Amino acid sequence: MGKPAMISKEDFIVRNASVWHRQPGTMVSNSGLSAMVELLRIVSRMIDGLYSDTRSVSGLNAHLDYLMLIRAFLQQLDQWRQDWSDSVLISSDPDNHSLTARALMRDYYWDYYRLFLLSFAVQHALDDPASKIDLPSYCVLCFESAERMIVLLRDFFGPQGILRYAIVRFSSPLFAREVTEE
């Protein structure tokens, strides 16, 4: 599985990211940073769980109870989204014009990591047809997450100029015929 991690996974600041943005002397934008740190804590636990097999070349653990694991992490992602709802962002900076952008970024990352996690469930169901994972429903969940991400990219991030530094081959007119309104 490669070289073990040399850096400790969490320190005091990372473990307490949900509260340090409210400490005296912090900047208003720290609430977004705190939210991202909390999300990445969940994602790191997700990856550690999924890639925990020391006997396989890739490290991907095929012997997990994927149904339980996926449900647990989806619940953690949903709780993260609820914890960092609009009311938390508004209370941190009620007059900030970037509040909409932060809320949409929160939703984008929530959908992105849901898609990431759900894709493991779909792949496991395809690899092991005897698994308890309901393949059609997880495919629909993947599709919904991907669709919401694309809508956010098309309707908000693109017009706001956030994607102006995107890789040219994906945003060029050459690929315009591939992207339809449906």
N, CA and C atoms as an extended XYZ file, in Angstrom:
546
Properties=species:S:1:pos:R:3:atomname:S:1:resname:S:1:resid:I:1 pbc="F F F"
N         0.811       -1.197        0.000 N   MET     1
C         0.000        0.000        0.000 CA  MET     1
C         0.846        1.249        0.000 C   MET     1
N         2.111        1.119       -0.114 N   GLY     2
C         2.932        2.314       -0.171 CA  GLY     2
C         3.423        2.737        1.187 C   GLY     2
N         4.037        3.877        1.199 N   LYS     3
C         4.624        4.419        2.414 CA  LYS     3
C         3.526        4.898        3.363 C   LYS     3
N         3.600        4.540        4.633 N   PRO     4
C         2.596        5.021        5.582 CA  PRO     4
C         2.673        6.536        5.754 C   PRO     4
N         1.574        7.111        6.115 N   ALA     5
C         1.524        8.566        6.293 CA  ALA     5
C         2.489        8.997        7.384 C   ALA     5
N         3.218       10.063        7.120 N   MET     6
C         4.190       10.560        8.089 CA  MET     6
C         3.628       11.718        8.902 C   MET     6
N         2.579       12.321        8.397 N   ILE     7
C         1.985       13.465        9.081 CA  ILE     7
C         0.780       12.971        9.863 C   ILE     7
N         0.671       13.429       11.092 N   SER     8
C        -0.491       13.009       11.875 CA  SER     8
C        -1.756       13.502       11.185 C   SER     8
N        -2.801       12.691       11.225 N   LYS     9
C        -4.010       12.988       10.466 CA  LYS     9
C        -4.759       14.187       11.004 C   LYS     9
N        -4.822       14.326       12.292 N   GLU    10
C        -5.581       15.433       12.863 CA  GLU    10
C        -4.820       16.014       14.041 C   GLU    10
N        -4.853       17.319       14.125 N   ASP    11
C        -4.299       17.973       15.289 CA  ASP    11
C        -5.433       18.727       15.984 C   ASP    11
N        -5.098       19.501       16.990 N   PHE    12
C        -6.108       20.199       17.783 CA  PHE    12
C        -6.956       21.125       16.920 C   PHE    12
N        -6.320       21.859       16.023 N   ILE    13
C        -7.051       22.822       15.191 CA  ILE    13
C        -8.020       22.104       14.258 C   ILE    13
N        -7.571       21.018       13.655 N   VAL    14
C        -8.436       20.283       12.733 CA  VAL    14
C        -9.600       19.644       13.483 C   VAL    14
N        -9.325       19.055       14.638 N   ARG    15
C       -10.406       18.429       15.412 CA  ARG    15
C       -11.436       19.437       15.884 C   ARG    15
N       -11.034       20.668       16.100 N   ASN    16
C       -11.946       21.696       16.607 CA  ASN    16
C       -12.286       22.749       15.555 C   ASN    16
N       -12.230       22.378       14.301 N   ALA    17
C       -12.501       23.334       13.222 CA  ALA    17
C       -13.922       23.868       13.268 C   ALA    17
N       -14.838       23.097       13.814 N   SER    18
C       -16.230       23.550       13.835 CA  SER    18
C       -16.447       24.715       14.789 C   SER    18
N       -15.514       24.951       15.692 N   VAL    19
C       -15.692       26.057       16.641 CA  VAL    19
C       -14.626       27.145       16.527 C   VAL    19
N       -13.486       26.861       15.907 N   TRP    20
C       -12.431       27.879       15.944 CA  TRP    20
C       -12.733       29.082       15.076 C   TRP    20
N       -13.656       28.971       14.136 N   HIS    21
C       -13.980       30.150       13.322 CA  HIS    21
C       -14.775       31.187       14.115 C   HIS    21
N       -15.261       30.806       15.309 N   ARG    22
C       -16.008       31.745       16.160 CA  ARG    22
C       -15.138       32.392       17.234 C   ARG    22
N       -13.877       32.032       17.279 N   GLN    23
C       -12.978       32.569       18.295 CA  GLN    23
C       -12.663       34.035       18.014 C   GLN    23
N       -12.329       34.799       19.048 N   PRO    24
C       -11.962       36.203       18.824 CA  PRO    24
C       -10.708       36.297       17.950 C   PRO    24
N       -10.707       37.269       17.068 N   GLY    25
C        -9.549       37.498       16.220 CA  GLY    25
C        -9.571       36.748       14.901 C   GLY    25
N       -10.600       35.961       14.670 N   THR    26
C       -10.662       35.249       13.395 CA  THR    26
C       -11.350       36.107       12.344 C   THR    26
N       -11.102       35.784       11.093 N   MET    27
C       -11.713       36.527        9.993 CA  MET    27
C       -13.079       35.934        9.669 C   MET    27
N       -13.888       36.739        9.016 N   VAL    28
C       -15.235       36.311        8.653 CA  VAL    28
C       -15.194       35.118        7.703 C   VAL    28
N       -14.237       35.106        6.807 N   SER    29
C       -14.148       34.021        5.828 CA  SER    29
C       -13.739       32.691        6.453 C   SER    29
N       -13.361       32.691        7.715 N   ASN    30
C       -12.949       31.449        8.365 CA  ASN    30
C       -14.087       30.449        8.516 C   ASN    30
N       -15.338       30.909        8.463 N   SER    31
C       -16.443       29.950        8.561 CA  SER    31
C       -16.433       29.013        7.353 C   SER    31
N       -16.150       29.534        6.175 N   GLY    32
C       -16.046       28.681        4.993 CA  GLY    32
C       -14.872       27.726        5.083 C   GLY    32
N       -13.764       28.209        5.614 N   LEU    33
C       -12.592       27.360        5.800 CA  LEU    33
C       -12.885       26.258        6.815 C   LEU    33
N       -13.568       26.610        7.889 N   SER    34
C       -13.940       25.612        8.897 CA  SER    34
C       -14.844       24.545        8.302 C   SER    34
N       -15.796       24.977        7.487 N   ALA    35
C       -16.700       24.021        6.846 CA  ALA    35
C       -15.920       23.063        5.955 C   ALA    35
N       -14.958       23.593        5.216 N   MET    36
C       -14.170       22.747        4.322 CA  MET    36
C       -13.303       21.767        5.109 C   MET    36
N       -12.728       22.218        6.207 N   VAL    37
C       -11.918       21.324        7.039 CA  VAL    37
C       -12.784       20.198        7.591 C   VAL    37
N       -13.986       20.529        8.049 N   GLU    38
C       -14.896       19.503        8.563 CA  GLU    38
C       -15.262       18.501        7.467 C   GLU    38
N       -15.519       19.000        6.269 N   LEU    39
C       -15.856       18.109        5.159 CA  LEU    39
C       -14.682       17.193        4.828 C   LEU    39
N       -13.485       17.737        4.794 N   LEU    40
C       -12.318       16.925        4.463 CA  LEU    40
C       -11.993       15.911        5.555 C   LEU    40
N       -12.381       16.185        6.785 N   ARG    41
C       -12.252       15.166        7.843 CA  ARG    41
C       -13.133       13.964        7.522 C   ARG    41
N       -14.362       14.233        7.097 N   ILE    42
C       -15.277       13.149        6.733 CA  ILE    42
C       -14.718       12.373        5.542 C   ILE    42
N       -14.229       13.093        4.545 N   VAL    43
C       -13.700       12.455        3.338 CA  VAL    43
C       -12.469       11.614        3.663 C   VAL    43
N       -11.614       12.096        4.539 N   SER    44
C       -10.421       11.306        4.879 CA  SER    44
C       -10.809       10.019        5.599 C   SER    44
N       -11.823       10.081        6.458 N   ARG    45
C       -12.307        8.850        7.103 CA  ARG    45
C       -12.930        7.914        6.069 C   ARG    45
N       -13.608        8.491        5.096 N   MET    46
C       -14.214        7.711        4.023 CA  MET    46
C       -13.137        6.940        3.255 C   MET    46
N       -12.101        7.657        2.856 N   ILE    47
C       -11.026        7.039        2.076 CA  ILE    47
C       -10.274        6.014        2.913 C   ILE    47
N       -10.026        6.329        4.181 N   ASP    48
C        -9.354        5.363        5.057 CA  ASP    48
C       -10.158        4.076        5.183 C   ASP    48
N       -11.470        4.204        5.264 N   GLY    49
C       -12.318        3.016        5.370 CA  GLY    49
C       -12.363        2.218        4.084 C   GLY    49
N       -12.508        2.901        2.977 N   LEU    50
C       -12.618        2.211        1.692 CA  LEU    50
C       -11.302        1.557        1.280 C   LEU    50
N       -10.196        2.207        1.550 N   TYR    51
C        -8.884        1.689        1.165 CA  TYR    51
C        -8.148        1.148        2.388 C   TYR    51
N        -8.759        0.202        3.067 N   SER    52
C        -8.173       -0.318        4.301 CA  SER    52
C        -7.659       -1.747        4.174 C   SER    52
N        -7.637       -2.295        2.987 N   ASP    53
C        -7.189       -3.670        2.808 CA  ASP    53
C        -5.687       -3.694        2.542 C   ASP    53
N        -4.952       -4.337        3.418 N   THR    54
C        -3.496       -4.420        3.258 CA  THR    54
C        -3.088       -5.584        2.362 C   THR    54
N        -4.058       -6.421        1.977 N   ARG    55
C        -3.738       -7.590        1.148 CA  ARG    55
C        -3.929       -7.340       -0.340 C   ARG    55
N        -4.556       -6.252       -0.714 N   SER    56
C        -4.763       -5.993       -2.143 CA  SER    56
C        -3.744       -4.966       -2.632 C   SER    56
N        -3.490       -4.994       -3.918 N   VAL    57
C        -2.507       -4.092       -4.505 CA  VAL    57
C        -2.971       -2.642       -4.390 C   VAL    57
N        -4.237       -2.398       -4.679 N   SER    58
C        -4.754       -1.027       -4.645 CA  SER    58
C        -5.095       -0.567       -3.237 C   SER    58
N        -5.323       -1.505       -2.339 N   GLY    59
C        -5.731       -1.157       -0.985 CA  GLY    59
C        -7.231       -1.101       -0.816 C   GLY    59
N        -7.985       -1.168       -1.923 N   LEU    60
C        -9.437       -1.114       -1.855 CA  LEU    60
C        -9.960       -2.360       -1.158 C   LEU    60
N       -10.748       -2.161       -0.144 N   ASN    61
C       -11.266       -3.266        0.652 CA  ASN    61
C       -12.577       -3.759        0.054 C   ASN    61
N       -12.542       -4.942       -0.533 N   ALA    62
C       -13.739       -5.520       -1.148 CA  ALA    62
C       -14.556       -6.319       -0.147 C   ALA    62
N       -14.072       -6.451        1.078 N   HIS    63
C       -14.743       -7.284        2.070 CA  HIS    63
C       -15.513       -6.470        3.102 C   HIS    63
N       -15.777       -5.226        2.787 N   LEU    64
C       -16.522       -4.358        3.703 CA  LEU    64
C       -18.018       -4.581        3.564 C   LEU    64
N       -18.740       -4.173        4.573 N   ASP    65
C       -20.192       -4.098        4.466 CA  ASP    65
C       -20.493       -2.742        3.829 C   ASP    65
N       -20.488       -2.713        2.504 N   TYR    66
C       -20.628       -1.452        1.774 CA  TYR    66
C       -21.944       -0.759        2.074 C   TYR    66
N       -23.001       -1.523        2.245 N   LEU    67
C       -24.297       -0.916        2.514 CA  LEU    67
C       -24.257       -0.110        3.808 C   LEU    67
N       -23.696       -0.685        4.860 N   MET    68
C       -23.593        0.018        6.139 CA  MET    68
C       -22.632        1.210        6.031 C   MET    68
N       -21.507        0.997        5.376 N   LEU    69
C       -20.505        2.049        5.241 CA  LEU    69
C       -21.046        3.236        4.446 C   LEU    69
N       -21.700        2.962        3.342 N   ILE    70
C       -22.243        4.027        2.498 CA  ILE    70
C       -23.306        4.805        3.255 C   ILE    70
N       -24.199        4.100        3.924 N   ARG    71
C       -25.248        4.791        4.692 CA  ARG    71
C       -24.657        5.663        5.793 C   ARG    71
N       -23.645        5.155        6.479 N   ALA    72
C       -23.031        5.929        7.567 CA  ALA    72
C       -22.384        7.205        7.031 C   ALA    72
N       -21.651        7.088        5.938 N   PHE    73
C       -20.985        8.274        5.398 CA  PHE    73
C       -21.955        9.234        4.722 C   PHE    73
N       -23.002        8.712        4.093 N   LEU    74
C       -24.024        9.609        3.543 CA  LEU    74
C       -24.697       10.397        4.661 C   LEU    74
N       -24.922        9.733        5.782 N   GLN    75
C       -25.513       10.424        6.933 CA  GLN    75
C       -24.561       11.501        7.454 C   GLN    75
N       -23.272       11.216        7.498 N   GLN    76
C       -22.304       12.216        7.946 CA  GLN    76
C       -22.249       13.401        6.984 C   GLN    76
N       -22.316       13.131        5.683 N   LEU    77
C       -22.325       14.220        4.707 CA  LEU    77
C       -23.587       15.069        4.841 C   LEU    77
N       -24.725       14.412        5.040 N   ASP    78
C       -25.977       15.156        5.229 CA  ASP    78
C       -25.931       15.993        6.497 C   ASP    78
N       -25.350       15.436        7.555 N   GLN    79
C       -25.225       16.186        8.806 CA  GLN    79
C       -24.294       17.382        8.624 C   GLN    79
N       -23.214       17.195        7.874 N   TRP    80
C       -22.300       18.308        7.590 CA  TRP    80
C       -23.024       19.418        6.860 C   TRP    80
N       -23.807       19.051        5.865 N   ARG    81
C       -24.547       20.066        5.102 CA  ARG    81
C       -25.535       20.801        6.000 C   ARG    81
N       -26.186       20.073        6.891 N   GLN    82
C       -27.124       20.698        7.825 CA  GLN    82
C       -26.390       21.600        8.815 C   GLN    82
N       -25.259       21.128        9.324 N   ASP    83
C       -24.493       21.922       10.292 CA  ASP    83
C       -23.996       23.225        9.685 C   ASP    83
N       -23.677       23.199        8.417 N   TRP    84
C       -23.175       24.392        7.743 CA  TRP    84
C       -24.248       24.977        6.836 C   TRP    84
N       -25.446       25.031        7.357 N   SER    85
C       -26.574       25.562        6.591 CA  SER    85
C       -26.445       27.072        6.451 C   SER    85
N       -27.379       27.654        5.734 N   ASP    86
C       -27.341       29.092        5.473 CA  ASP    86
C       -27.369       29.911        6.755 C   ASP    86
N       -28.071       29.431        7.777 N   SER    87
C       -28.152       30.206        9.020 CA  SER    87
C       -26.789       30.331        9.693 C   SER    87
N       -25.958       29.301        9.600 N   VAL    88
C       -24.609       29.369       10.176 CA  VAL    88
C       -23.770       30.372        9.399 C   VAL    88
N       -23.878       30.340        8.083 N   LEU    89
C       -23.101       31.271        7.265 CA  LEU    89
C       -23.577       32.704        7.461 C   LEU    89
N       -24.890       32.900        7.573 N   ILE    90
C       -25.430       34.249        7.768 CA  ILE    90
C       -25.000       34.805        9.117 C   ILE    90
N       -25.026       33.969       10.153 N   SER    91
C       -24.637       34.461       11.475 CA  SER    91
C       -23.167       34.839       11.520 C   SER    91
N       -22.348       34.218       10.662 N   SER    92
C       -20.926       34.560       10.663 CA  SER    92
C       -20.674       35.883        9.949 C   SER    92
N       -21.501       36.239        8.994 N   ASP    93
C       -21.319       37.491        8.252 CA  ASP    93
C       -22.626       37.871        7.562 C   ASP    93
N       -23.521       38.578        8.255 N   PRO    94
C       -24.843       38.850        7.696 CA  PRO    94
C       -24.841       39.776        6.487 C   PRO    94
N       -23.820       40.614        6.303 N   ASP    95
C       -23.813       41.576        5.202 CA  ASP    95
C       -22.917       41.162        4.037 C   ASP    95
N       -22.409       39.974        4.065 N   ASN    96
C       -21.469       39.541        3.043 CA  ASN    96
C       -22.205       39.166        1.758 C   ASN    96
N       -21.729       39.701        0.637 N   HIS    97
C       -22.346       39.403       -0.654 CA  HIS    97
C       -21.912       38.045       -1.197 C   HIS    97
N       -20.903       37.461       -0.612 N   SER    98
C       -20.446       36.157       -1.098 CA  SER    98
C       -21.180       35.005       -0.418 C   SER    98
N       -22.214       35.325        0.352 N   LEU    99
C       -22.975       34.284        1.045 CA  LEU    99
C       -23.582       33.286        0.062 C   LEU    99
N       -24.125       33.783       -1.023 N   THR   100
C       -24.708       32.897       -2.035 CA  THR   100
C       -23.642       31.986       -2.617 C   THR   100
N       -22.484       32.548       -2.903 N   ALA   101
C       -21.398       31.741       -3.468 CA  ALA   101
C       -20.969       30.659       -2.490 C   ALA   101
N       -20.876       30.996       -1.219 N   ARG   102
C       -20.476       29.996       -0.224 CA  ARG   102
C       -21.513       28.886       -0.103 C   ARG   102
N       -22.788       29.265       -0.114 N   ALA   103
C       -23.846       28.256       -0.013 CA  ALA   103
C       -23.839       27.338       -1.234 C   ALA   103
N       -23.610       27.907       -2.409 N   LEU   104
C       -23.572       27.084       -3.617 CA  LEU   104
C       -22.319       26.211       -3.660 C   LEU   104
N       -21.200       26.731       -3.168 N   MET   105
C       -19.987       25.908       -3.083 CA  MET   105
C       -20.199       24.754       -2.109 C   MET   105
N       -20.877       25.056       -0.999 N   ARG   106
C       -21.197       23.995       -0.034 CA  ARG   106
C       -22.010       22.908       -0.720 C   ARG   106
N       -23.037       23.288       -1.468 N   ASP   107
C       -23.875       22.306       -2.147 CA  ASP   107
C       -23.097       21.551       -3.221 C   ASP   107
N       -22.202       22.249       -3.915 N   TYR   108
C       -21.398       21.594       -4.946 CA  TYR   108
C       -20.498       20.519       -4.328 C   TYR   108
N       -19.789       20.882       -3.273 N   TYR   109
C       -18.905       19.900       -2.642 CA  TYR   109
C       -19.693       18.770       -2.004 C   TYR   109
N       -20.844       19.049       -1.457 N   TRP   110
C       -21.696       18.001       -0.888 CA  TRP   110
C       -22.074       17.000       -1.978 C   TRP   110
N       -22.515       17.509       -3.118 N   ASP   111
C       -22.869       16.624       -4.226 CA  ASP   111
C       -21.649       15.886       -4.763 C   ASP   111
N       -20.510       16.565       -4.832 N   TYR   112
C       -19.295       15.942       -5.351 CA  TYR   112
C       -18.890       14.730       -4.498 C   TYR   112
N       -18.869       14.897       -3.196 N   TYR   113
C       -18.447       13.790       -2.345 CA  TYR   113
C       -19.528       12.731       -2.194 C   TYR   113
N       -20.788       13.092       -2.360 N   ARG   114
C       -21.845       12.074       -2.439 CA  ARG   114
C       -21.625       11.218       -3.686 C   ARG   114
N       -21.355       11.858       -4.810 N   LEU   115
C       -21.107       11.129       -6.049 CA  LEU   115
C       -19.887       10.226       -5.902 C   LEU   115
N       -18.845       10.748       -5.285 N   PHE   116
C       -17.632        9.969       -5.037 CA  PHE   116
C       -17.965        8.707       -4.245 C   PHE   116
N       -18.692        8.865       -3.154 N   LEU   117
C       -19.020        7.737       -2.289 CA  LEU   117
C       -19.987        6.773       -2.966 C   LEU   117
N       -21.011        7.300       -3.598 N   LEU   118
C       -22.008        6.446       -4.242 CA  LEU   118
C       -21.411        5.654       -5.400 C   LEU   118
N       -20.392        6.195       -6.047 N   SER   119
C       -19.766        5.460       -7.147 CA  SER   119
C       -19.092        4.183       -6.639 C   SER   119
N       -18.595        4.202       -5.409 N   PHE   120
C       -18.039        2.983       -4.826 CA  PHE   120
C       -19.133        1.947       -4.607 C   PHE   120
N       -20.305        2.389       -4.179 N   ALA   121
C       -21.425        1.463       -3.975 CA  ALA   121
C       -21.856        0.846       -5.298 C   ALA   121
N       -21.948        1.665       -6.333 N   VAL   122
C       -22.345        1.154       -7.649 CA  VAL   122
C       -21.305        0.161       -8.161 C   VAL   122
N       -20.028        0.504       -8.043 N   GLN   123
C       -18.982       -0.398       -8.519 CA  GLN   123
C       -18.995       -1.712       -7.748 C   GLN   123
N       -19.214       -1.641       -6.440 N   HIS   124
C       -19.271       -2.865       -5.640 CA  HIS   124
C       -20.464       -3.723       -6.056 C   HIS   124
N       -21.610       -3.088       -6.307 N   ALA   125
C       -22.791       -3.843       -6.738 CA  ALA   125
C       -22.560       -4.491       -8.104 C   ALA   125
N       -21.827       -3.820       -8.981 N   LEU   126
C       -21.523       -4.403      -10.290 CA  LEU   126
C       -20.533       -5.559      -10.170 C   LEU   126
N       -19.555       -5.417       -9.279 N   ASP   127
C       -18.550       -6.464       -9.090 CA  ASP   127
C       -19.109       -7.681       -8.372 C   ASP   127
N       -20.050       -7.454       -7.460 N   ASP   128
C       -20.614       -8.537       -6.658 CA  ASP   128
C       -22.140       -8.496       -6.754 C   ASP   128
N       -22.708       -9.176       -7.741 N   PRO   129
C       -24.164       -9.133       -7.915 CA  PRO   129
C       -24.942       -9.677       -6.715 C   PRO   129
N       -24.300      -10.454       -5.864 N   ALA   130
C       -24.981      -10.996       -4.692 CA  ALA   130
C       -25.025      -10.003       -3.531 C   ALA   130
N       -24.435       -8.826       -3.707 N   SER   131
C       -24.428       -7.845       -2.619 CA  SER   131
C       -25.834       -7.319       -2.367 C   SER   131
N       -26.020       -6.746       -1.199 N   LYS   132
C       -27.333       -6.245       -0.793 CA  LYS   132
C       -27.605       -4.837       -1.310 C   LYS   132
N       -26.688       -4.295       -2.073 N   ILE   133
C       -26.831       -2.927       -2.572 CA  ILE   133
C       -27.838       -2.907       -3.720 C   ILE   133
N       -28.798       -2.015       -3.622 N   ASP   134
C       -29.824       -1.847       -4.648 CA  ASP   134
C       -29.239       -0.994       -5.772 C   ASP   134
N       -28.741       -1.648       -6.792 N   LEU   135
C       -28.017       -0.968       -7.867 CA  LEU   135
C       -28.823        0.137       -8.545 C   LEU   135
N       -30.066       -0.099       -8.940 N   PRO   136
C       -30.805        0.988       -9.618 CA  PRO   136
C       -30.972        2.242       -8.762 C   PRO   136
N       -31.253        2.072       -7.489 N   SER   137
C       -31.452        3.264       -6.649 CA  SER   137
C       -30.143        4.017       -6.440 C   SER   137
N       -29.033        3.310       -6.321 N   TYR   138
C       -27.750        3.991       -6.166 CA  TYR   138
C       -27.312        4.660       -7.469 C   TYR   138
N       -27.667        4.067       -8.604 N   CYS   139
C       -27.383        4.724       -9.890 CA  CYS   139
C       -28.178        6.017      -10.012 C   CYS   139
N       -29.427        5.998       -9.559 N   VAL   140
C       -30.254        7.209       -9.590 CA  VAL   140
C       -29.656        8.272       -8.677 C   VAL   140
N       -29.197        7.884       -7.491 N   LEU   141
C       -28.572        8.844       -6.576 CA  LEU   141
C       -27.304        9.439       -7.191 C   LEU   141
N       -26.517        8.605       -7.867 N   CYS   142
C       -25.317        9.107       -8.561 CA  CYS   142
C       -25.708       10.109       -9.634 C   CYS   142
N       -26.712        9.759      -10.413 N   PHE   143
C       -27.163       10.639      -11.485 CA  PHE   143
C       -27.649       11.969      -10.925 C   PHE   143
N       -28.422       11.931       -9.844 N   GLU   144
C       -28.951       13.167       -9.261 CA  GLU   144
C       -27.833       14.065       -8.749 C   GLU   144
N       -26.837       13.473       -8.102 N   SER   145
C       -25.711       14.273       -7.613 CA  SER   145
C       -24.939       14.887       -8.773 C   SER   145
N       -24.681       14.090       -9.795 N   ALA   146
C       -23.953       14.603      -10.962 CA  ALA   146
C       -24.753       15.695      -11.662 C   ALA   146
N       -26.055       15.507      -11.759 N   GLU   147
C       -26.897       16.505      -12.412 CA  GLU   147
C       -26.881       17.830      -11.648 C   GLU   147
N       -26.986       17.763      -10.319 N   ARG   148
C       -26.953       18.995       -9.519 CA  ARG   148
C       -25.610       19.700       -9.655 C   ARG   148
N       -24.526       18.932       -9.724 N   MET   149
C       -23.209       19.540       -9.910 CA  MET   149
C       -23.126       20.261      -11.248 C   MET   149
N       -23.609       19.629      -12.294 N   ILE   150
C       -23.556       20.236      -13.624 CA  ILE   150
C       -24.412       21.488      -13.683 C   ILE   150
N       -25.581       21.446      -13.065 N   VAL   151
C       -26.456       22.624      -13.050 CA  VAL   151
C       -25.772       23.777      -12.321 C   VAL   151
N       -25.133       23.496      -11.190 N   LEU   152
C       -24.416       24.551      -10.471 CA  LEU   152
C       -23.278       25.116      -11.314 C   LEU   152
N       -22.546       24.244      -11.976 N   LEU   153
C       -21.446       24.703      -12.827 CA  LEU   153
C       -21.958       25.545      -13.986 C   LEU   153
N       -23.020       25.079      -14.620 N   ARG   154
C       -23.549       25.782      -15.790 CA  ARG   154
C       -24.240       27.093      -15.427 C   ARG   154
N       -25.057       27.068      -14.366 N   ASP   155
C       -25.902       28.225      -14.063 CA  ASP   155
C       -25.267       29.249      -13.133 C   ASP   155
N       -24.291       28.826      -12.331 N   PHE   156
C       -23.709       29.784      -11.393 CA  PHE   156
C       -22.222       30.003      -11.622 C   PHE   156
N       -21.449       28.944      -11.506 N   PHE   157
C       -19.999       29.107      -11.542 CA  PHE   157
C       -19.500       29.603      -12.894 C   PHE   157
N       -20.079       29.117      -13.977 N   GLY   158
C       -19.681       29.584      -15.306 CA  GLY   158
C       -19.959       31.062      -15.514 C   GLY   158
N       -21.218       31.520      -15.338 N   PRO   159
C       -21.522       32.944      -15.528 CA  PRO   159
C       -20.785       33.873      -14.562 C   PRO   159
N       -20.431       33.393      -13.383 N   GLN   160
C       -19.712       34.222      -12.424 CA  GLN   160
C       -18.231       34.347      -12.768 C   GLN   160
N       -17.773       33.602      -13.757 N   GLY   161
C       -16.370       33.672      -14.154 CA  GLY   161
C       -15.465       32.789      -13.325 C   GLY   161
N       -16.042       31.945      -12.498 N   ILE   162
C       -15.232       31.079      -11.642 CA  ILE   162
C       -14.505       30.032      -12.477 C   ILE   162
N       -15.075       29.663      -13.612 N   LEU   163
C       -14.467       28.632      -14.457 CA  LEU   163
C       -13.550       29.183      -15.536 C   LEU   163
N       -13.213       30.445      -15.492 N   ARG   164
C       -12.404       31.010      -16.574 CA  ARG   164
C       -11.009       30.393      -16.645 C   ARG   164
N       -10.565       29.735      -15.578 N   TYR   165
C        -9.261       29.080      -15.594 CA  TYR   165
C        -9.386       27.568      -15.737 C   TYR   165
N       -10.567       27.098      -16.124 N   ALA   166
C       -10.770       25.664      -16.310 CA  ALA   166
C        -9.924       25.173      -17.478 C   ALA   166
N        -9.689       23.902      -17.505 N   ILE   167
C        -8.919       23.317      -18.592 CA  ILE   167
C        -9.639       23.612      -19.902 C   ILE   167
N        -8.910       24.156      -20.850 N   VAL   168
C        -9.493       24.647      -22.094 CA  VAL   168
C       -10.231       23.543      -22.852 C   VAL   168
N        -9.696       22.360      -22.856 N   ARG   169
C       -10.319       21.321      -23.672 CA  ARG   169
C       -11.710       20.952      -23.176 C   ARG   169
N       -12.014       21.210      -21.895 N   PHE   170
C       -13.339       20.894      -21.382 CA  PHE   170
C       -14.310       22.058      -21.513 C   PHE   170
N       -13.813       23.245      -21.701 N   SER   171
C       -14.697       24.404      -21.777 CA  SER   171
C       -14.701       25.057      -23.150 C   SER   171
N       -14.045       24.447      -24.119 N   SER   172
C       -13.953       25.057      -25.445 CA  SER   172
C       -15.233       24.822      -26.246 C   SER   172
N       -15.463       25.650      -27.262 N   PRO   173
C       -16.647       25.479      -28.111 CA  PRO   173
C       -16.667       24.135      -28.843 C   PRO   173
N       -15.521       23.505      -28.965 N   LEU   174
C       -15.452       22.208      -29.617 CA  LEU   174
C       -16.365       21.192      -28.931 C   LEU   174
N       -16.488       21.299      -27.597 N   PHE   175
C       -17.311       20.367      -26.840 CA  PHE   175
C       -18.722       20.891      -26.599 C   PHE   175
N       -19.054       22.049      -27.139 N   ALA   176
C       -20.377       22.635      -26.914 CA  ALA   176
C       -21.482       21.734      -27.441 C   ALA   176
N       -21.231       21.024      -28.532 N   ARG   177
C       -22.268       20.152      -29.084 CA  ARG   177
C       -22.535       18.944      -28.185 C   ARG   177
N       -21.578       18.598      -27.322 N   GLU   178
C       -21.742       17.463      -26.419 CA  GLU   178
C       -22.628       17.795      -25.224 C   GLU   178
N       -22.697       19.058      -24.870 N   VAL   179
C       -23.473       19.489      -23.710 CA  VAL   179
C       -24.796       20.044      -24.207 C   VAL   179
N       -25.877       19.417      -23.804 N   THR   180
C       -27.203       19.885      -24.202 CA  THR   180
C       -27.924       20.429      -22.986 C   THR   180
N       -29.022       21.071      -23.222 N   GLU   181
C       -29.804       21.647      -22.125 CA  GLU   181
C       -30.512       20.580      -21.303 C   GLU   181
N       -30.661       19.376      -21.832 N   GLU   182
C       -31.357       18.317      -21.115 CA  GLU   182
C       -30.455       17.819      -20.075 C   GLU   182
